[in-house]
């Protein structure tokens, strides 16, 4: 009986410590984030996309890139009702005037169905380049599936 209590207490302590560590780590990452860096650019782009602010999202695209504002038309998000969203940084690297940022994008999750939450997640890798001192997304960034000729 005493062994079960000790084991239960140890498990509870581990859960509390893991939760505390996660909270501290998430706050540290947010405060250390360079507001002018490539990770912040990706976060701003994804937030604008999820909120349906296509003009703001288009601002983060490389003006000489493959994609333009007209490519930001997508049908999985209902205007005026943005889904709950989280963007989790997987990793990033910067080399000179180019950068790569890999994230996991999690949408939904408020409704609970027979198989758990209705959360959808997707891993996305963004390529960026520095344009006049600001980071802009190149290539075909999530959620764009293809770009029109001439960007």
MOQUI-V806904 format. One record per residue. N is the residue number from 1. PHI is phi in whole degrees, 0 to 359 (* if undefined). BURIAL is b if it has 16 or more other ideal C-beta (glycine too) atoms within 10 Angstrom, else e. Layout:
# MOQUI-V806904
n;phi;burial
N;PHI;BURIAL
N;PHI;BURIAL
This chain:
# MOQUI-V806904
n;phi;burial
1;*;e
2;296;e
3;299;e
4;295;e
5;293;e
6;297;e
7;297;e
8;298;e
9;296;e
10;295;e
11;296;e
12;299;e
13;297;e
14;298;e
15;297;e
16;298;e
17;296;e
18;295;e
19;296;e
20;299;e
21;298;e
22;296;e
23;295;e
24;297;e
25;297;e
26;293;e
27;289;e
28;295;e
29;298;e
30;293;e
31;282;e
32;274;e
33;303;e
34;289;e
35;298;e
36;255;e
37;270;b
38;295;b
39;294;b
40;295;e
41;296;b
42;295;b
43;300;b
44;294;b
45;298;b
46;296;b
47;299;b
48;295;b
49;298;b
50;296;b
51;280;b
52;79;b
53;268;e
54;295;b
55;297;e
56;292;e
57;298;b
58;298;b
59;298;b
60;271;b
61;279;b
62;296;b
63;298;e
64;257;e
65;276;b
66;287;b
67;253;b
68;231;b
69;304;e
70;294;e
71;274;b
72;273;b
73;263;e
74;214;e
75;252;e
76;272;e
77;245;b
78;281;e
79;303;e
80;85;e
81;229;e
82;296;e
83;287;b
84;302;e
85;221;b
86;226;e
87;241;b
88;248;e
89;287;e
90;266;e
91;182;e
92;208;b
93;213;e
94;231;b
95;223;e
96;65;e
97;261;e
98;234;e
99;210;b
100;230;e
101;231;b
102;248;e
103;225;b
104;247;e
105;257;b
106;244;b
107;245;b
108;79;e
109;105;b
110;283;e
111;271;e
112;249;e
113;250;e
114;294;e
115;245;e
116;101;e
117;282;e
118;268;e
119;289;e
120;244;e
121;228;e
122;213;e
123;270;e
124;227;b
125;245;e
126;253;b
127;255;b
128;226;b
129;220;b
130;278;b
131;238;e
132;51;e
133;84;e
134;238;e
135;276;b
136;232;b
137;281;b
138;246;b
139;71;b
140;239;e
141;284;b
142;305;b
143;261;b
144;293;b
145;264;e
146;205;e
147;248;b
148;285;e
149;303;e
150;88;e
151;63;e
